[in-house]
Amino acid sequence: MPTSPRPDTPAVFGLPSVIALIVGNMIGTGVFTSLGFQVVGTQTGFALLALWFVGGLLSLMGALCYAELGAMLPRSGGEYVYLARAWSPALGFTGGFVSITAGFAAPMAIAAMAFGRYAAAVVAVPPLVATVAVIGVVAMVHWVHVHGARLFQVATSTVTIGVILVFAAVGLTIGPVEPLTFAPTEAAWREIAAAPFAISLIYVVYAYHGWNAVGYVAGEIREAQRVIPRAVVGAVLLVGVLYLLLHLVFLRTTPIAALAGTVEVAALSATRILGPAGGQLMSAMIAVVLVATVSGFLLAGSRVARAVAAGTRRLAWVGVRSADGVPRRALAVQVGIALFLIATSTFEAVVAYAGVVLNLMNLLAVLGVMRLRRIAPELPRPFRVPLYPFVPLGFTAISVWMIGFTVSQRPGVLLSAVGTLGLGIVLHRTAGTVE
């Protein structure tokens, strides 16, 4: 049962690179596109910003719970490690299977395709060519050396943060000002209590997803028990502030009517601020941001693929790490799955239910914090969740509400989720998992 770091795992990630990994996994297409769907049912500035505040609060609660798990069980694999230790090896394997497919391969494919569309708006290149090219370039960086991958992730995530800060500064200083109030009016509170707010929150939580990325490389972190808590809390707070700044600019510079139903929200806002050239410039900036997203998904996804495969007899060859520390076989598998999803477009079906399945795995891991405190009090806990048990219980309550609401509106999602979990259990039995 996976409970401790493997002695052959090189510890190469420090605090800056771990924060960069989490930021790269969190900031993707969702923050630049989902506002157009949110304003259809929620139209006061206070309620719209509250969506991103609540999403950040939920992510912070989850991150605090994962910080305790990661510091207590500092081995790469994420939910694969946590669920196996807290519940059962079968559930751990299933959590790893969900992470490899719905958690990393599908979002990586989507981010790459989004990069292709944005790149095509800037340079004369077919979107599909740009999509495959960005995966190829990022994969080569990760393939050559683990230190190069670490530096690449830090560099691209730093650029991401810089791009957002510059855009926010420009938008708040020279951008047009729409007559939208951000005061907590009675109408705003009514919108927060309404059903459209709950529906929009599901998309917001998906945009925040990635706060749990640290668990997938925990075995490669120097001084993991000290670094993990600082990294997850710092990264979530940083991303939460960036998200609020972005949406303040979007809402301040663009009429609600123009935003409604629009996917290219960031480009529309940039056009309002800087003119037609601004939209093209923003497309280029988002393309750069998506490089960090693809890199983060590949880095974390390959680690969980390696961890899951290494715990089986029939798939152990995928879990072999090269002498220089690069998990090349797991990288190849992760790239192959993403390219398959791009070629067949079947990733759309995966994304439709990914939010529910991933939230369910996060929920079980958070509940695992409470279970492990009861069944394994002897495990070292260099970091403990503050305000326990209110933080894990708060995360549980909001997650159950969101999952229940989504399932009630889309019953087919439940069948897909159950089918995925069932497939994971079947694979656990057939792969010859080492207990």
N, C-alpha and C positions, 0 to 999 in steps of 0.2 A: 504494500500500500504506500503511495507516494507521500512521505511526510517530511523529508529532509533533502537538502541540496545534494546533488551528485558530485562526487569529488573530482570528476573529470571536466566539470563545467567551468570555463574561464570567466572570472568576474571582471568585466570590462566596463560596465556602466556605472557612472557616478550620478550625483544629484542632478546636474544640468542635463545630461543625456536622458535620464529617466523622465524628467519634466518634459523634455522635448518630445519623447515618445508619446506620452499621454496627450500632449497638446496636438501632435500630429494625428492621433487617433480620434480626438474629439472634434476638431475643426474640419468639417467637410462641406458637402453640398447643402446640407440641411439648413445651416444658418443663413445661407445666401438666397434660399429659394422658398422656404416654408411660409414666410410672412404673407405672401399673396393668397394663401389658402386660409390663414387665420383671420384676416380682416373681413372675410365674407360674413362671419357670424359675430365677430367681436371687433368693435370699431372705436372704442375710447382708448386714448393713449395710455392711461393708467392700467387698464385691464390687459392691454397688449404687452406692456413691459412686465406686468405681473406674471404673465405666462413664463417669461424667461427667468424671472426671479425664482418662481416656484420650481421650475425645471432645474435650476442651479442648486437650490436647496435640497431637492431630492437626490441629485448627483452627489452633493457633499455628504449627505447622510450615508449613502452607499459607499462612498470613498472611505469614510472613517471606518466602516465595518471591514472593508477590504484591506485597510491599513493594518488592522489587528490580525487578520488572517495572513497577510503577506509577511508581516514581521514574525509571526508565530510559525509559519510554514514557508520559509524562504526558498521555494523550489519552483522553477519555471513550469507553467502549465495552467495557471489561473483556476477556473472552475473545475478542471480535471483533477487538480490537487485538492482543492477545498471540499468539493462534494464527495470525493472518495474518502477523505478522512472523516468528514462530519456525518455522512450518511451511508454510502456503500460504494464499492469499486464500480458496480454497474452504473450507478447514477453519475459517478465521476467520469467514466468513459463516455456516457451520453452527453454530459456537459461539454467535454472536449470535442466530441463529434459536432455538436451544435456550433461551437466556437469556430471550428475549422471551416464549416460550410456557410451557415447563415451569418456568423459573427465576423468573418474576415474575408473569405473568398468573394462572396457576393458584394459587400460594400467596396472592396478593392476594385471589382469589375465596374461598379457604378461610378466610382470616383474617376477611374481611367476613362470611361466613356464621357463623363462630364468634362474632363480635361480635353478630350478630343473635340468636343463641341466648342469650348471656349477658345482653344488653340486655332480652330478653323476660322473663327471670327476675326483673328488677328493676322494670320498668315495663310497663304494659299496652299492648304494641305487638306486632303480628305480626312474627315473626322475619325474614320476607322484606322487610318494609317497612324494618326497621332495617338490614338488610344493604345494600339499595340506597341508603338514606339516608347511611350512613357513607361509601360510595364517592363519592356525590354531593358531600357536604360536603368531604371531603378533596380531591377533584378541583377543586372551586371554589377552595380555598386555593392549590393549586398553579397554577391557571389565571391567577389575578389578577396575581401578581408573584413572581419567583424569590426575592426577599429574604423575602417573606412565607412562602413554602414552607420556606425555610431556618430561619426563626425558629420556625415551627410544628413542624418536625422536632425542633429542639433542645428546645422546650417539652414536647412529648409524650414524647420519650425521657427527659428529666429526670424527668418524672412516673413513667415506667415504673421507673426506677432507684429512685426514692423509695418507690414502692409495694412493691417487692420487699424493700428494706431494712427498712421498717416491719413488713411481714409477718414477716420473719425475726426481727426483734428481739422482736416479741410472741410468736411461736411458741417461741423459745428461752428466754424468761423466764417466761411464765405458762402455756404449753401443757402438756398432760399428757405424761408420759414413758412410752414403751413399753419393755418389756424386750428391746431389740434391741442387740446388741453391734456396735461398729464396729471391733473389734480385728482385726488380720490373722491370723485363725486358720487352721488347716490346712483346715477346711471351706470357708473363704472363698477360699483359693487354688485349691481344687479347682473351685469354681464359676467362677472366672475362666478356668480352662483348659477349661471345658465349652462345648458348642455353643450353649446358650441365651444365654451371655454375648456370643458373636459376633453372634447374631441381634439382641439388644437394642442392641448397639453401632451397628448400622445406623440404628436410630431415633434414637439419641443424636446421631449425626453429622448426621442431617437436622435435628434441633433446633438444632444449632450452625450450620447453613448460613446464610450471609449475611455471613461474615467477609470475603468477597471483594467486598463491595459498593463499596468505595472505587474500584475500577477503572472503574466505570460513570460516575463523575462526575469523573474525574481531570483532565479538561480545564477544569473549572470551579473548581479548587482553587487558592487563593493559595499561592505558594511550595510547589508540589506536591512537588518533590523532597525538601523538608525535612519537610513535614507528613504525607505518606502513610505513611512507615515508623512515625512516632510514633503515628499514628491507628490503624493496623491492629493493632499490638502492644498498645497501651493498651486498645483496645476489646475485643479477644479476652480479655485477662487480666481485665478488668472483668466481662465476661459469664461467664467461667469461674467466678469467685468467686461471682457472684450465683446461678448454677446450683447450685453445691455447697451454698450456704446454703439455697436453697429445698428441695433434696432432703434435707438434714439435718433440716429442720423437718418435711417430709412424713413421713419415716421415724420421727422421734422422737415424733410426736403421733398417728400412725394405725397400727393393727394391720396387719400384712402381709395377713392374711386379708381385711380390709375393703378394702384397696387392690387386690387381685387382680381384674383385669378391669374396673376402674373407669376411666371416662374423665374424670370431673370430680374429679380428684385434689385440686386446689387448694381447691375448694369443700368437699370432704369434710374436708380437714385444717382449714380455717377453722371448720367446724361443730364439730369436736372441740375447737378452742381457745376459741371465743367463743360456742358454742351455735348454735341455728337461725338467728339473725340474722347470725351470722358467715358462713354460707354465702352468704347473699344479698349481704352486703357484699363478699365476695370476688368474686362474680360481677360486681358493679359495677366493682371494681378491675381485673379481667381485661379487661372491656370497654374501659376506658380504655387499658390496655396495647395492646390490639389496634388502637386508632386509630393509634398510633405505627407498628405493624407495617404496616398498610395504606398509610400515608403513605410509609414507607421503600421498600416495594415499588414504589409508583407513581413515586416520585422517581427511583429507580435504573432501573426498567424503561423509563421514557419516554426516558431518556438513551441506553440501548443501542439502543432502537428507532430513535431519531433517527440514531445513528451508523451503524447498519447500512443504513438507508434512504438516507442521504446518500451512501453509497458505491456506489449503483446509479443506473442511468439511468431505469428505469421506475418506481421507487419514491422517487425523489429528492424529490418533493413532500412526503412525510412527514417528511423530514429538515430541512425549512425551519424555522428558528428566527425567532420574532417579533423586532421591533426592540428590545423591552425584555428580550430574552434568554430568554423563556419558550418552550419547545418545544411549543406548543399542539397542533400536529397529531399529534405523537408521543404526547402525553398522551391525546388523544382516541382514538387507536388502542389504546393500552394499556387504557384504561377500557372500550372497546368489547369487546375480547377477554375481559376479566374478566366483564363483564355477560353476554356470550354463554355463558360457561362456567357461570355461576350459573343462567341460564335453562334450559340444556339438561342440566345436571348431568354433562356429559361430562368435567368436570375430574377426576372420580374415576379415570378410566382414565389420565389424565395423571399424577396423583399416584402411581399404582401403580408406574410406572417412572421417575419424576422423579429419585429418589435415585441410580439407576444412571447415567442420562444425565448428570446434573449432576456427579456424582463423576468420570465419565470426562472431561468437559471440564476440570474442575479438575486432574485428573491430567495431561492433555496440556499444560496451561498450566505446571504445575510442571516437567514434563520440558523445556518450552520454555526455562526458566531455564538449564538445562545446555546445551541446544543453542545458545542465543544466545551463551553464553560461548565456544563453540567457533567458530561461523560469523560472529559479529559482535563481536569483542573490542574494536572501536573505539567502540562505543556508550558514552555516559557512564553510569557506575554510581555515583551519589552514595550509594547504599545497597547493600551486598552482604550476602547471606544469611550469617549467622554459622554456624560449624561446617559450612561447605560441604565436601564434597557430602553429608554425613550427613543434613542436614535434608531436602533434596529426595528423597534415596533412602529415608529413613524414611517420608515421606509416601507415596511410590510403593508401598513394600512393604505398608503397611497398607491403602491404597486398593485395590490389586490383590487382596489377600486378601478384603476386604469385597465387592468387585464379583464376584469369582469365586464366593464363597460364596453370594451372593444369586442369581446366575444358575444355580448348581447346584441350588438349592432351587426356583427359579421360572424354568424355561426360557423361558416366554412373555415374560418381561421382556427377554431378549436380542433376541427378534424385534422387539419394540416399539422397543427402543433402536436397532437397526440400521435399522428403517424410518424413525425420526426423522432419523437421520444421513443416510440416503439422500435423504429429502425435502429436507433442507437443501442438499445438493449439487445437486439438480435445480433448486431455486429460485435457487441461485447462478448457474446457467447461464441461466435464463430471465429473471432480473431485470435482466440487462444490467449486471453488476457492473463497476465501474471498477477495473481492476487497479492 
